[in-house]
Amino acid sequence: SQAVAREKGPGDGLMLDRSGRITEASAANVFFIDDDGLMTPHLGLDVFPGVTRRLVLQIAASLGMPIRERDITVDMLPRIHGAFLCSTLSELRPIGHLGSRFLGTSETALFRKILDDFRSITHEATSK
């Protein structure tokens, strides 16, 4: 409920387009982890083509991880077991909860591998 959200102080919210599809968070792109791998909303008018988003897709592809850019609706969320946000400012940020549901994103092997490779690439570039 709104009262609980105000009391707990939500960190961010997922945005929906006019058709009810998930697009992104308030200032970041979003990725979801399910049994089939990684999925993210496909680029369109309501999804920002972020540089960090593109790098995450490249990393996942180089690791041979299944990636799906597709329409994602709220009714698909119960089958995910991880999610993360990405942006230039905050880099990769695991989502720990969707509403009251706990997600163990930061412990998933898929997220850890993408995060490790991301840090290796970005920290190497900034240390030169």
MOPAC internal coordinates of N, CA, C and O (Angstrom, degrees):
PM7 1SCF
backbone

  N    0.0000 0     0.00 0     0.00 0    0    0    0
  C    1.4517 1     0.00 0     0.00 0    1    0    0
  C    1.5162 1   109.67 1     0.00 0    2    1    0
  O    1.2310 1   120.62 1   -15.07 1    3    2    1
  N    1.3112 1   116.42 1   164.93 1    3    2    1
  C    1.4586 1   120.64 1  -179.66 1    5    3    2
  C    1.5205 1   111.55 1   -62.14 1    6    5    3
  O    1.2310 1   120.36 1   143.18 1    7    6    5
  N    1.3258 1   116.92 1   -36.82 1    7    6    5
  C    1.4666 1   119.70 1  -179.57 1    9    7    6
  C    1.5234 1   110.44 1   -63.13 1   10    9    7
  O    1.2310 1   119.98 1   137.77 1   11   10    9
  N    1.3172 1   117.64 1   -42.23 1   11   10    9
  C    1.4570 1   121.24 1   179.21 1   13   11   10
  C    1.5207 1   110.01 1   -66.28 1   14   13   11
  O    1.2310 1   119.91 1   139.49 1   15   14   13
  N    1.3202 1   117.78 1   -40.51 1   15   14   13
  C    1.4643 1   120.54 1   179.15 1   17   15   14
  C    1.5202 1   110.58 1   -62.52 1   18   17   15
  O    1.2310 1   119.93 1   137.29 1   19   18   17
  N    1.3142 1   117.74 1   -42.71 1   19   18   17
  C    1.4592 1   120.20 1   178.45 1   21   19   18
  C    1.5195 1   110.82 1   -65.96 1   22   21   19
  O    1.2310 1   120.36 1   139.53 1   23   22   21
  N    1.3215 1   116.93 1   -40.47 1   23   22   21
  C    1.4618 1   121.47 1  -178.03 1   25   23   22
  C    1.5248 1   111.06 1   -66.21 1   26   25   23
  O    1.2310 1   120.14 1   137.10 1   27   26   25
  N    1.3293 1   117.34 1   -42.90 1   27   26   25
  C    1.4627 1   121.06 1  -177.08 1   29   27   26
  C    1.5183 1   112.52 1   -86.06 1   30   29   27
  O    1.2310 1   119.91 1   165.19 1   31   30   29
  N    1.3150 1   117.78 1   -14.81 1   31   30   29
  C    1.4570 1   120.84 1   178.78 1   33   31   30
  C    1.5034 1   112.96 1    66.86 1   34   33   31
  O    1.2310 1   119.23 1   -99.46 1   35   34   33
  N    1.3344 1   119.06 1    80.54 1   35   34   33
  C    1.4618 1   120.73 1  -178.09 1   37   35   34
  C    1.5177 1   110.78 1   -61.02 1   38   37   35
  O    1.2310 1   120.66 1   -37.65 1   39   38   37
  N    1.3356 1   116.34 1   142.35 1   39   38   37
  C    1.4472 1   121.17 1  -179.43 1   41   39   38
  C    1.5105 1   112.97 1   -76.96 1   42   41   39
  O    1.2310 1   119.57 1   145.76 1   43   42   41
  N    1.3019 1   118.43 1   -34.24 1   43   42   41
  C    1.4505 1   123.39 1  -177.61 1   45   43   42
  C    1.5093 1   108.06 1  -167.16 1   46   45   43
  O    1.2310 1   120.46 1    -8.83 1   47   46   45
  N    1.2874 1   116.73 1   171.17 1   47   46   45
  C    1.4525 1   121.04 1   178.26 1   49   47   46
  C    1.5141 1   110.18 1  -134.25 1   50   49   47
  O    1.2310 1   120.58 1   -28.26 1   51   50   49
  N    1.3154 1   116.49 1   151.74 1   51   50   49
  C    1.4609 1   121.35 1   175.52 1   53   51   50
  C    1.5224 1   108.51 1   -87.20 1   54   53   51
  O    1.2310 1   120.93 1   -42.42 1   55   54   53
  N    1.3047 1   115.82 1   137.58 1   55   54   53
  C    1.4586 1   122.15 1  -179.69 1   57   55   54
  C    1.5239 1   109.30 1   -96.20 1   58   57   55
  O    1.2310 1   121.47 1   -34.83 1   59   58   57
  N    1.3261 1   114.80 1   145.17 1   59   58   57
  C    1.4582 1   121.68 1   176.66 1   61   59   58
  C    1.5205 1   109.26 1  -116.43 1   62   61   59
  O    1.2310 1   120.58 1   -31.83 1   63   62   61
  N    1.3271 1   116.50 1   148.17 1   63   62   61
  C    1.4597 1   119.40 1   173.71 1   65   63   62
  C    1.5273 1   109.77 1   -84.76 1   66   65   63
  O    1.2310 1   120.35 1     3.38 1   67   66   65
  N    1.3078 1   116.93 1  -176.62 1   67   66   65
  C    1.4668 1   121.20 1  -177.53 1   69   67   66
  C    1.5237 1   113.44 1   -62.76 1   70   69   67
  O    1.2310 1   120.39 1   159.06 1   71   70   69
  N    1.3183 1   116.87 1   -20.94 1   71   70   69
  C    1.4693 1   121.21 1   179.65 1   73   71   70
  C    1.5210 1   112.81 1   -95.61 1   74   73   71
  O    1.2310 1   119.62 1  -176.90 1   75   74   73
  N    1.3245 1   118.32 1     3.10 1   75   74   73
  C    1.4536 1   121.98 1   178.37 1   77   75   74
  C    1.5123 1   114.94 1    86.12 1   78   77   75
  O    1.2310 1   120.19 1  -166.73 1   79   78   77
  N    1.3329 1   117.24 1    13.27 1   79   78   77
  C    1.4693 1   120.70 1   177.83 1   81   79   78
  C    1.5215 1   109.25 1   -89.42 1   82   81   79
  O    1.2310 1   120.80 1   -37.23 1   83   82   81
  N    1.3380 1   116.08 1   142.77 1   83   82   81
  C    1.4538 1   121.28 1   176.49 1   85   83   82
  C    1.5269 1   108.36 1   -69.22 1   86   85   83
  O    1.2310 1   121.07 1   -45.70 1   87   86   85
  N    1.3281 1   115.55 1   134.30 1   87   86   85
  C    1.4600 1   119.35 1  -179.73 1   89   87   86
  C    1.5263 1   111.82 1  -111.69 1   90   89   87
  O    1.2310 1   120.45 1   125.75 1   91   90   89
  N    1.3237 1   116.75 1   -54.25 1   91   90   89
  C    1.4638 1   121.41 1  -178.53 1   93   91   90
  C    1.5203 1   107.75 1  -170.85 1   94   93   91
  O    1.2310 1   120.82 1     3.47 1   95   94   93
  N    1.3208 1   116.04 1  -176.53 1   95   94   93
  C    1.4701 1   120.68 1   173.26 1   97   95   94
  C    1.5242 1   107.15 1   -91.47 1   98   97   95
  O    1.2310 1   120.36 1     4.59 1   99   98   97
  N    1.3230 1   116.92 1  -175.41 1   99   98   97
  C    1.4628 1   119.36 1  -175.45 1  101   99   98
  C    1.5243 1   113.32 1   -61.79 1  102  101   99
  O    1.2310 1   119.66 1   146.04 1  103  102  101
  N    1.3233 1   118.25 1   -33.96 1  103  102  101
  C    1.4621 1   120.74 1  -179.32 1  105  103  102
  C    1.5237 1   111.86 1  -144.44 1  106  105  103
  O    1.2310 1   120.33 1  -149.12 1  107  106  105
  N    1.3429 1   116.97 1    30.88 1  107  106  105
  C    1.4640 1   120.37 1  -177.61 1  109  107  106
  C    1.5216 1   109.82 1  -157.31 1  110  109  107
  O    1.2310 1   121.16 1   -25.56 1  111  110  109
  N    1.3203 1   115.39 1   154.44 1  111  110  109
  C    1.4636 1   120.75 1   171.08 1  113  111  110
  C    1.5181 1   108.49 1   -79.51 1  114  113  111
  O    1.2310 1   120.64 1   -20.69 1  115  114  113
  N    1.3342 1   116.38 1   159.31 1  115  114  113
  C    1.4617 1   120.59 1  -176.57 1  117  115  114
  C    1.5281 1   110.06 1  -126.37 1  118  117  115
  O    1.2310 1   121.44 1   -37.36 1  119  118  117
  N    1.3287 1   114.84 1   142.64 1  119  118  117
  C    1.4648 1   123.37 1   174.57 1  121  119  118
  C    1.5192 1   108.28 1  -126.44 1  122  121  119
  O    1.2310 1   120.84 1   -33.63 1  123  122  121
  N    1.3308 1   116.00 1   146.37 1  123  122  121
  C    1.4577 1   122.24 1   178.48 1  125  123  122
  C    1.5256 1   109.03 1  -122.15 1  126  125  123
  O    1.2310 1   121.09 1   -34.15 1  127  126  125
  N    1.3369 1   115.52 1   145.85 1  127  126  125
  C    1.4645 1   122.31 1   178.08 1  129  127  126
  C    1.5206 1   107.76 1  -114.20 1  130  129  127
  O    1.2310 1   120.95 1   -54.07 1  131  130  129
  N    1.3378 1   115.79 1   125.93 1  131  130  129
  C    1.4613 1   120.34 1   175.17 1  133  131  130
  C    1.5238 1   108.55 1  -134.43 1  134  133  131
  O    1.2310 1   120.23 1     8.07 1  135  134  133
  N    1.3146 1   117.17 1  -171.93 1  135  134  133
  C    1.4646 1   120.41 1  -177.57 1  137  135  134
  C    1.5276 1   113.11 1   -62.76 1  138  137  135
  O    1.2310 1   120.39 1   158.84 1  139  138  137
  N    1.3336 1   116.86 1   -21.16 1  139  138  137
  C    1.4600 1   121.06 1  -178.10 1  141  139  138
  C    1.5266 1   113.14 1   -94.92 1  142  141  139
  O    1.2310 1   119.86 1  -177.43 1  143  142  141
  N    1.3210 1   117.88 1     2.57 1  143  142  141
  C    1.4627 1   120.56 1   179.02 1  145  143  142
  C    1.5128 1   112.53 1   118.18 1  146  145  143
  O    1.2310 1   121.30 1    45.70 1  147  146  145
  N    1.3150 1   115.11 1  -134.30 1  147  146  145
  C    1.4562 1   122.62 1  -173.13 1  149  147  146
  C    1.5222 1   109.62 1  -111.43 1  150  149  147
  O    1.2310 1   120.43 1   -42.42 1  151  150  149
  N    1.3271 1   116.79 1   137.58 1  151  150  149
  C    1.4614 1   119.52 1   173.81 1  153  151  150
  C    1.5213 1   110.07 1  -138.44 1  154  153  151
  O    1.2310 1   121.73 1   -29.63 1  155  154  153
  N    1.3191 1   114.29 1   150.37 1  155  154  153
  C    1.4543 1   121.94 1  -179.04 1  157  155  154
  C    1.5237 1   107.87 1  -148.30 1  158  157  155
  O    1.2310 1   119.95 1   -28.09 1  159  158  157
  N    1.3207 1   117.70 1   151.91 1  159  158  157
  C    1.4614 1   119.06 1   176.48 1  161  159  158
  C    1.5276 1   110.69 1   -59.40 1  162  161  159
  O    1.2310 1   120.92 1   -40.55 1  163  162  161
  N    1.3384 1   115.84 1   139.45 1  163  162  161
  C    1.4619 1   118.83 1   178.36 1  165  163  162
  C    1.5282 1   109.41 1   -73.45 1  166  165  163
  O    1.2310 1   121.39 1   -24.79 1  167  166  165
  N    1.3161 1   114.94 1   155.21 1  167  166  165
  C    1.4557 1   119.71 1  -179.54 1  169  167  166
  C    1.5200 1   110.12 1   -63.83 1  170  169  167
  O    1.2310 1   121.22 1   -39.89 1  171  170  169
  N    1.2926 1   115.27 1   140.11 1  171  170  169
  C    1.4549 1   122.80 1   177.98 1  173  171  170
  C    1.5156 1   107.45 1  -165.40 1  174  173  171
  O    1.2310 1   120.64 1    11.85 1  175  174  173
  N    1.2978 1   116.38 1  -168.15 1  175  174  173
  C    1.4601 1   120.44 1  -178.04 1  177  175  174
  C    1.5231 1   112.89 1   -60.74 1  178  177  175
  O    1.2310 1   119.96 1   150.29 1  179  178  177
  N    1.3377 1   117.68 1   -29.71 1  179  178  177
  C    1.4610 1   121.45 1  -174.76 1  181  179  178
  C    1.5286 1   114.21 1  -101.13 1  182  181  179
  O    1.2310 1   119.92 1  -175.30 1  183  182  181
  N    1.3312 1   117.77 1     4.70 1  183  182  181
  C    1.4697 1   121.31 1  -179.51 1  185  183  182
  C    1.5254 1   108.37 1  -120.87 1  186  185  183
  O    1.2310 1   121.09 1   -59.26 1  187  186  185
  N    1.3206 1   115.51 1   120.74 1  187  186  185
  C    1.4610 1   121.49 1  -179.56 1  189  187  186
  C    1.5253 1   109.98 1   -73.70 1  190  189  187
  O    1.2310 1   119.86 1   -49.28 1  191  190  189
  N    1.3358 1   117.87 1   130.72 1  191  190  189
  C    1.4694 1   120.46 1   179.55 1  193  191  190
  C    1.5258 1   111.41 1   -81.71 1  194  193  191
  O    1.2310 1   120.45 1  -108.92 1  195  194  193
  N    1.3251 1   116.74 1    71.08 1  195  194  193
  C    1.4557 1   121.89 1  -174.61 1  197  195  194
  C    1.5155 1   114.31 1   -66.15 1  198  197  195
  O    1.2310 1   121.04 1   -31.22 1  199  198  197
  N    1.3216 1   115.61 1   148.78 1  199  198  197
  C    1.4554 1   122.71 1   177.10 1  201  199  198
  C    1.5264 1   110.09 1   -63.64 1  202  201  199
  O    1.2310 1   120.26 1   138.31 1  203  202  201
  N    1.3272 1   117.11 1   -41.69 1  203  202  201
  C    1.4630 1   121.06 1  -179.68 1  205  203  202
  C    1.5244 1   110.26 1   -67.52 1  206  205  203
  O    1.2310 1   120.35 1   141.36 1  207  206  205
  N    1.3256 1   116.94 1   -38.64 1  207  206  205
  C    1.4757 1   121.41 1   175.63 1  209  207  206
  C    1.5220 1   109.83 1   -57.45 1  210  209  207
  O    1.2310 1   120.65 1   132.44 1  211  210  209
  N    1.3294 1   116.36 1   -47.56 1  211  210  209
  C    1.4650 1   120.86 1  -179.38 1  213  211  210
  C    1.5316 1   110.77 1   -61.56 1  214  213  211
  O    1.2310 1   120.10 1   138.97 1  215  214  213
  N    1.3331 1   117.42 1   -41.03 1  215  214  213
  C    1.4637 1   120.77 1   179.03 1  217  215  214
  C    1.5327 1   110.97 1   -64.53 1  218  217  215
  O    1.2310 1   119.84 1   138.07 1  219  218  217
  N    1.3305 1   117.90 1   -41.93 1  219  218  217
  C    1.4728 1   120.81 1   177.59 1  221  219  218
  C    1.5243 1   109.97 1   -60.55 1  222  221  219
  O    1.2310 1   119.80 1   137.07 1  223  222  221
  N    1.3263 1   117.98 1   -42.93 1  223  222  221
  C    1.4688 1   120.93 1   178.18 1  225  223  222
  C    1.5333 1   110.87 1   -62.53 1  226  225  223
  O    1.2310 1   120.25 1   139.77 1  227  226  225
  N    1.3248 1   117.13 1   -40.23 1  227  226  225
  C    1.4664 1   120.90 1   178.78 1  229  227  226
  C    1.5235 1   111.24 1   -65.65 1  230  229  227
  O    1.2310 1   120.50 1   137.69 1  231  230  229
  N    1.3262 1   116.65 1   -42.31 1  231  230  229
  C    1.4656 1   120.60 1   179.03 1  233  231  230
  C    1.5254 1   110.17 1   -62.67 1  234  233  231
  O    1.2310 1   120.50 1   131.77 1  235  234  233
  N    1.3251 1   116.65 1   -48.23 1  235  234  233
  C    1.4718 1   120.54 1  -179.54 1  237  235  234
  C    1.5230 1   110.72 1   -59.96 1  238  237  235
  O    1.2310 1   120.03 1   137.81 1  239  238  237
  N    1.3293 1   117.55 1   -42.19 1  239  238  237
  C    1.4654 1   121.23 1   178.99 1  241  239  238
  C    1.5309 1   110.75 1   -64.19 1  242  241  239
  O    1.2310 1   120.17 1   138.42 1  243  242  241
  N    1.3302 1   117.27 1   -41.58 1  243  242  241
  C    1.4677 1   120.07 1  -179.31 1  245  243  242
  C    1.5270 1   111.73 1   -66.63 1  246  245  243
  O    1.2310 1   120.63 1   154.31 1  247  246  245
  N    1.3394 1   116.40 1   -25.69 1  247  246  245
  C    1.4644 1   120.76 1   178.47 1  249  247  246
  C    1.5386 1   112.01 1   -88.48 1  250  249  247
  O    1.2310 1   120.68 1   178.31 1  251  250  249
  N    1.3168 1   116.31 1    -1.69 1  251  250  249
  C    1.4626 1   120.56 1  -179.42 1  253  251  250
  C    1.5194 1   113.35 1    73.86 1  254  253  251
  O    1.2310 1   120.43 1  -159.21 1  255  254  253
  N    1.3153 1   116.78 1    20.79 1  255  254  253
  C    1.4718 1   120.58 1   179.55 1  257  255  254
  C    1.5209 1   109.69 1   -78.44 1  258  257  255
  O    1.2310 1   120.49 1   -41.38 1  259  258  257
  N    1.3227 1   116.67 1   138.62 1  259  258  257
  C    1.4702 1   118.79 1   175.12 1  261  259  258
  C    1.5329 1   110.28 1   -65.63 1  262  261  259
  O    1.2310 1   120.65 1   -50.79 1  263  262  261
  N    1.3353 1   116.36 1   129.21 1  263  262  261
  C    1.4568 1   122.56 1  -179.64 1  265  263  262
  C    1.5231 1   108.13 1  -127.54 1  266  265  263
  O    1.2310 1   121.34 1   -46.18 1  267  266  265
  N    1.3247 1   115.04 1   133.82 1  267  266  265
  C    1.4648 1   119.56 1   175.74 1  269  267  266
  C    1.5205 1   108.95 1  -126.98 1  270  269  267
  O    1.2310 1   120.66 1   -59.71 1  271  270  269
  N    1.3275 1   116.33 1   120.29 1  271  270  269
  C    1.4540 1   121.42 1   170.07 1  273  271  270
  C    1.5139 1   104.95 1   -96.43 1  274  273  271
  O    1.2310 1   120.43 1   -62.63 1  275  274  273
  N    1.3371 1   116.78 1   117.37 1  275  274  273
  C    1.4606 1   119.61 1  -170.34 1  277  275  274
  C    1.5179 1   111.17 1  -158.95 1  278  277  275
  O    1.2310 1   121.34 1    -7.02 1  279  278  277
  N    1.3297 1   115.03 1   172.98 1  279  278  277
  C    1.4571 1   120.17 1   170.48 1  281  279  278
  C    1.5218 1   108.01 1   -70.08 1  282  281  279
  O    1.2310 1   120.63 1   -46.31 1  283  282  281
  N    1.3177 1   116.40 1   133.69 1  283  282  281
  C    1.4653 1   122.04 1   178.94 1  285  283  282
  C    1.5260 1   107.31 1  -127.12 1  286  285  283
  O    1.2310 1   120.89 1   -53.85 1  287  286  285
  N    1.3106 1   115.89 1   126.15 1  287  286  285
  C    1.4536 1   120.96 1  -179.36 1  289  287  286
  C    1.5292 1   110.19 1  -113.17 1  290  289  287
  O    1.2310 1   121.04 1   -18.55 1  291  290  289
  N    1.3117 1   115.62 1   161.45 1  291  290  289
  C    1.4605 1   121.72 1  -178.37 1  293  291  290
  C    1.5306 1   111.13 1   -58.34 1  294  293  291
  O    1.2310 1   119.93 1   145.49 1  295  294  293
  N    1.3276 1   117.74 1   -34.51 1  295  294  293
  C    1.4688 1   119.38 1  -178.67 1  297  295  294
  C    1.5277 1   112.92 1   -69.65 1  298  297  295
  O    1.2310 1   119.70 1   171.08 1  299  298  297
  N    1.3278 1   118.19 1    -8.92 1  299  298  297
  C    1.4659 1   121.68 1   176.02 1  301  299  298
  C    1.5326 1   112.08 1   -86.86 1  302  301  299
  O    1.2310 1   120.09 1   164.11 1  303  302  301
  N    1.3149 1   117.44 1   -15.89 1  303  302  301
  C    1.4676 1   121.27 1  -173.64 1  305  303  302
  C    1.5272 1   115.26 1   -63.21 1  306  305  303
  O    1.2310 1   118.32 1   147.97 1  307  306  305
  N    1.3324 1   120.80 1   -32.03 1  307  306  305
  C    1.4697 1   118.51 1   179.31 1  309  307  306
  C    1.5311 1   114.60 1   -60.08 1  310  309  307
  O    1.2310 1   119.34 1   158.19 1  311  310  309
  N    1.3177 1   118.87 1   -21.81 1  311  310  309
  C    1.4668 1   119.60 1  -178.49 1  313  311  310
  C    1.5257 1   114.01 1   -92.81 1  314  313  311
  O    1.2310 1   119.99 1   178.30 1  315  314  313
  N    1.3316 1   117.62 1    -1.70 1  315  314  313
  C    1.4607 1   118.60 1   177.64 1  317  315  314
  C    1.5225 1   110.31 1   -86.12 1  318  317  315
  O    1.2310 1   120.51 1   -27.66 1  319  318  317
  N    1.3340 1   116.63 1   152.34 1  319  318  317
  C    1.4645 1   119.71 1   176.48 1  321  319  318
  C    1.5256 1   111.91 1  -124.87 1  322  321  319
  O    1.2310 1   120.80 1  -166.55 1  323  322  321
  N    1.3060 1   116.07 1    13.45 1  323  322  321
  C    1.4511 1   120.62 1   174.77 1  325  323  322
  C    1.5079 1   110.05 1  -170.19 1  326  325  323
  O    1.2310 1   121.11 1   -23.50 1  327  326  325
  N    1.3183 1   115.49 1   156.50 1  327  326  325
  C    1.4658 1   121.43 1   177.36 1  329  327  326
  C    1.5207 1   107.90 1  -159.92 1  330  329  327
  O    1.2310 1   121.20 1   -28.63 1  331  330  329
  N    1.3232 1   115.32 1   151.37 1  331  330  329
  C    1.4544 1   118.58 1   175.71 1  333  331  330
  C    1.5159 1   110.16 1  -149.97 1  334  333  331
  O    1.2310 1   121.88 1   -22.58 1  335  334  333
  N    1.3227 1   114.00 1   157.42 1  335  334  333
  C    1.4524 1   122.60 1   177.59 1  337  335  334
  C    1.5179 1   108.39 1  -104.97 1  338  337  335
  O    1.2310 1   120.65 1   -27.37 1  339  338  337
  N    1.3207 1   116.36 1   152.63 1  339  338  337
  C    1.4535 1   119.25 1   174.99 1  341  339  338
  C    1.5200 1   109.89 1  -142.73 1  342  341  339
  O    1.2310 1   121.90 1   -40.31 1  343  342  341
  N    1.3224 1   113.96 1   139.69 1  343  342  341
  C    1.4621 1   121.65 1   175.68 1  345  343  342
  C    1.5164 1   107.71 1  -160.26 1  346  345  343
  O    1.2310 1   121.01 1   -15.70 1  347  346  345
  N    1.3037 1   115.67 1   164.30 1  347  346  345
  C    1.4629 1   119.78 1   179.05 1  349  347  346
  C    1.5231 1   110.68 1   -62.24 1  350  349  347
  O    1.2310 1   120.46 1   138.89 1  351  350  349
  N    1.3147 1   116.73 1   -41.11 1  351  350  349
  C    1.4585 1   120.64 1  -176.83 1  353  351  350
  C    1.5287 1   112.96 1   -69.85 1  354  353  351
  O    1.2310 1   120.26 1   132.47 1  355  354  353
  N    1.3431 1   117.11 1   -47.53 1  355  354  353
  C    1.4701 1   119.19 1  -175.23 1  357  355  354
  C    1.5237 1   113.70 1  -101.67 1  358  357  355
  O    1.2310 1   120.03 1  -177.28 1  359  358  357
  N    1.3375 1   117.55 1     2.72 1  359  358  357
  C    1.4571 1   122.89 1  -177.65 1  361  359  358
  C    1.5326 1   110.31 1    56.95 1  362  361  359
  O    1.2310 1   119.26 1    54.60 1  363  362  361
  N    1.3436 1   119.02 1  -125.40 1  363  362  361
  C    1.4677 1   122.03 1   179.25 1  365  363  362
  C    1.5192 1   108.95 1  -108.19 1  366  365  363
  O    1.2310 1   120.64 1   -54.13 1  367  366  365
  N    1.3161 1   116.39 1   125.87 1  367  366  365
  C    1.4635 1   120.87 1  -176.79 1  369  367  366
  C    1.5234 1   109.09 1  -127.85 1  370  369  367
  O    1.2310 1   119.68 1   -65.62 1  371  370  369
  N    1.3416 1   118.21 1   114.38 1  371  370  369
  C    1.4694 1   120.05 1  -179.84 1  373  371  370
  C    1.5228 1   111.25 1   -65.54 1  374  373  371
  O    1.2310 1   120.79 1   -34.57 1  375  374  373
  N    1.3074 1   116.10 1   145.43 1  375  374  373
  C    1.4633 1   121.95 1   174.26 1  377  375  374
  C    1.5212 1   106.56 1   -94.77 1  378  377  375
  O    1.2310 1   120.58 1   -58.92 1  379  378  377
  N    1.3188 1   116.50 1   121.08 1  379  378  377
  C    1.4597 1   121.61 1  -177.29 1  381  379  378
  C    1.5151 1   113.82 1   -89.41 1  382  381  379
  O    1.2310 1   120.48 1   154.98 1  383  382  381
  N    1.3284 1   116.68 1   -25.02 1  383  382  381
  C    1.4694 1   121.05 1  -178.84 1  385  383  382
  C    1.5245 1   110.02 1  -144.36 1  386  385  383
  O    1.2310 1   121.00 1   -37.28 1  387  386  385
  N    1.2868 1   115.69 1   142.72 1  387  386  385
  C    1.4619 1   122.68 1   166.90 1  389  387  386
  C    1.5184 1   104.99 1  -115.80 1  390  389  387
  O    1.2310 1   120.25 1   -75.23 1  391  390  389
  N    1.3140 1   117.12 1   104.77 1  391  390  389
  C    1.4552 1   120.04 1  -171.75 1  393  391  390
  C    1.5162 1   107.89 1    63.44 1  394  393  391
  O    1.2310 1   120.68 1    52.59 1  395  394  393
  N    1.3156 1   116.31 1  -127.41 1  395  394  393
  C    1.4687 1   119.80 1   179.84 1  397  395  394
  C    1.5375 1   112.13 1   -92.55 1  398  397  395
  O    1.2310 1   120.24 1   178.25 1  399  398  397
  N    1.3217 1   117.14 1    -1.75 1  399  398  397
  C    1.4636 1   121.30 1  -176.74 1  401  399  398
  C    1.5334 1   111.26 1   -86.12 1  402  401  399
  O    1.2310 1   120.71 1   -54.66 1  403  402  401
  N    1.3429 1   116.24 1   125.34 1  403  402  401
  C    1.4560 1   122.00 1   178.20 1  405  403  402
  C    1.5278 1   109.92 1   -75.83 1  406  405  403
  O    1.2310 1   121.02 1   -42.84 1  407  406  405
  N    1.3182 1   115.66 1   137.16 1  407  406  405
  C    1.4630 1   122.13 1   172.72 1  409  407  406
  C    1.5223 1   107.69 1  -121.14 1  410  409  407
  O    1.2310 1   120.00 1   -49.45 1  411  410  409
  N    1.2979 1   117.60 1   130.55 1  411  410  409
  C    1.4591 1   121.33 1   178.74 1  413  411  410
  C    1.5139 1   111.96 1   -91.69 1  414  413  411
  O    1.2310 1   120.38 1  -135.45 1  415  414  413
  N    1.3162 1   116.88 1    44.55 1  415  414  413
  C    1.4658 1   121.76 1  -174.53 1  417  415  414
  C    1.5175 1   113.22 1   -53.34 1  418  417  415
  O    1.2310 1   120.43 1   132.06 1  419  418  417
  N    1.3211 1   116.77 1   -47.94 1  419  418  417
  C    1.4662 1   119.14 1  -173.71 1  421  419  418
  C    1.5264 1   112.72 1   -65.70 1  422  421  419
  O    1.2310 1   120.24 1   164.00 1  423  422  421
  N    1.3307 1   117.14 1   -16.00 1  423  422  421
  C    1.4697 1   120.01 1   178.00 1  425  423  422
  C    1.5277 1   113.38 1   -97.63 1  426  425  423
  O    1.2310 1   119.45 1   173.69 1  427  426  425
  N    1.3274 1   118.65 1    -6.31 1  427  426  425
  C    1.4678 1   119.09 1  -178.16 1  429  427  426
  C    1.5239 1   109.99 1   -73.43 1  430  429  427
  O    1.2310 1   120.66 1   -38.90 1  431  430  429
  N    1.3163 1   116.34 1   141.10 1  431  430  429
  C    1.4617 1   121.37 1  -179.53 1  433  431  430
  C    1.5238 1   111.15 1   -61.51 1  434  433  431
  O    1.2310 1   119.87 1   141.90 1  435  434  433
  N    1.3131 1   117.84 1   -38.10 1  435  434  433
  C    1.4507 1   121.98 1  -178.65 1  437  435  434
  C    1.5393 1   110.50 1   -62.79 1  438  437  435
  O    1.2310 1   120.05 1   131.01 1  439  438  437
  N    1.3114 1   117.51 1   -48.99 1  439  438  437
  C    1.4656 1   120.57 1   178.76 1  441  439  438
  C    1.5231 1   110.99 1   -63.48 1  442  441  439
  O    1.2310 1   119.83 1   135.15 1  443  442  441
  N    1.3229 1   117.93 1   -44.85 1  443  442  441
  C    1.4684 1   121.40 1  -178.60 1  445  443  442
  C    1.5300 1   111.05 1   -58.38 1  446  445  443
  O    1.2310 1   120.68 1   136.80 1  447  446  445
  N    1.3334 1   116.30 1   -43.20 1  447  446  445
  C    1.4654 1   120.40 1  -178.23 1  449  447  446
  C    1.5217 1   110.84 1   -66.68 1  450  449  447
  O    1.2310 1   120.26 1   135.10 1  451  450  449
  N    1.3290 1   117.11 1   -44.90 1  451  450  449
  C    1.4646 1   119.90 1   178.22 1  453  451  450
  C    1.5263 1   109.84 1   -62.53 1  454  453  451
  O    1.2310 1   120.01 1   135.26 1  455  454  453
  N    1.3246 1   117.59 1   -44.74 1  455  454  453
  C    1.4601 1   121.54 1   179.96 1  457  455  454
  C    1.5334 1   111.57 1   -61.43 1  458  457  455
  O    1.2310 1   120.31 1   135.14 1  459  458  457
  N    1.3329 1   117.01 1   -44.86 1  459  458  457
  C    1.4676 1   120.68 1   179.30 1  461  459  458
  C    1.5300 1   111.11 1   -60.54 1  462  461  459
  O    1.2310 1   120.54 1   133.72 1  463  462  461
  N    1.3316 1   116.58 1   -46.28 1  463  462  461
  C    1.4681 1   120.20 1   179.74 1  465  463  462
  C    1.5324 1   110.74 1   -66.56 1  466  465  463
  O    1.2310 1   120.46 1   140.05 1  467  466  465
  N    1.3226 1   116.72 1   -39.95 1  467  466  465
  C    1.4606 1   121.09 1   178.14 1  469  467  466
  C    1.5255 1   110.42 1   -59.64 1  470  469  467
  O    1.2310 1   120.56 1   131.57 1  471  470  469
  N    1.3155 1   116.54 1   -48.43 1  471  470  469
  C    1.4670 1   120.38 1   179.85 1  473  471  470
  C    1.5207 1   111.69 1   -64.50 1  474  473  471
  O    1.2310 1   120.44 1   141.95 1  475  474  473
  N    1.3123 1   116.76 1   -38.05 1  475  474  473
  C    1.4549 1   120.62 1   178.25 1  477  475  474
  C    1.5355 1   110.47 1   -60.92 1  478  477  475
  O    1.2310 1   120.50 1   135.69 1  479  478  477
  N    1.3116 1   116.65 1   -44.31 1  479  478  477
  C    1.4674 1   121.37 1  -179.42 1  481  479  478
  C    1.5249 1   111.25 1   -70.03 1  482  481  479
  O    1.2310 1   120.32 1   129.56 1  483  482  481
  N    1.3168 1   117.00 1   -50.44 1  483  482  481
  C    1.4672 1   119.69 1  -173.94 1  485  483  482
  C    1.5220 1   112.60 1   -73.51 1  486  485  483
  O    1.2310 1   119.72 1   144.39 1  487  486  485
  N    1.3045 1   118.15 1   -35.61 1  487  486  485
  C    1.4628 1   120.25 1  -179.83 1  489  487  486
  C    1.5222 1   111.14 1   -75.39 1  490  489  487
  O    1.2310 1   120.86 1   148.47 1  491  490  489
  N    1.3310 1   115.95 1   -31.53 1  491  490  489
  C    1.4661 1   119.84 1   175.51 1  493  491  490
  C    1.5194 1   109.33 1   -65.50 1  494  493  491
  O    1.2310 1   120.81 1   137.48 1  495  494  493
  N    1.3382 1   116.06 1   -42.52 1  495  494  493
  C    1.4644 1   120.22 1  -179.23 1  497  495  494
  C    1.5182 1   111.96 1   -65.93 1  498  497  495
  O    1.2310 1   119.78 1   145.27 1  499  498  497
  N    1.3263 1   118.02 1   -34.73 1  499  498  497
  C    1.4691 1   120.49 1  -177.69 1  501  499  498
  C    1.5290 1   112.29 1   -83.47 1  502  501  499
  O    1.2310 1   119.91 1   163.91 1  503  502  501
  N    1.3279 1   117.77 1   -16.09 1  503  502  501
  C    1.4630 1   119.25 1  -178.17 1  505  503  502
  C    1.5382 1   112.10 1   -90.40 1  506  505  503
  O    1.2310 1   120.29 1   176.30 1  507  506  505
  N    1.3224 1   117.05 1    -3.70 1  507  506  505
  C    1.4828 1   120.20 1  -179.79 1  509  507  506
  C    1.5010 1   111.24 1   -87.52 1  510  509  507
  O    1.2310 1   120.10 1   180.00 1  511  510  509

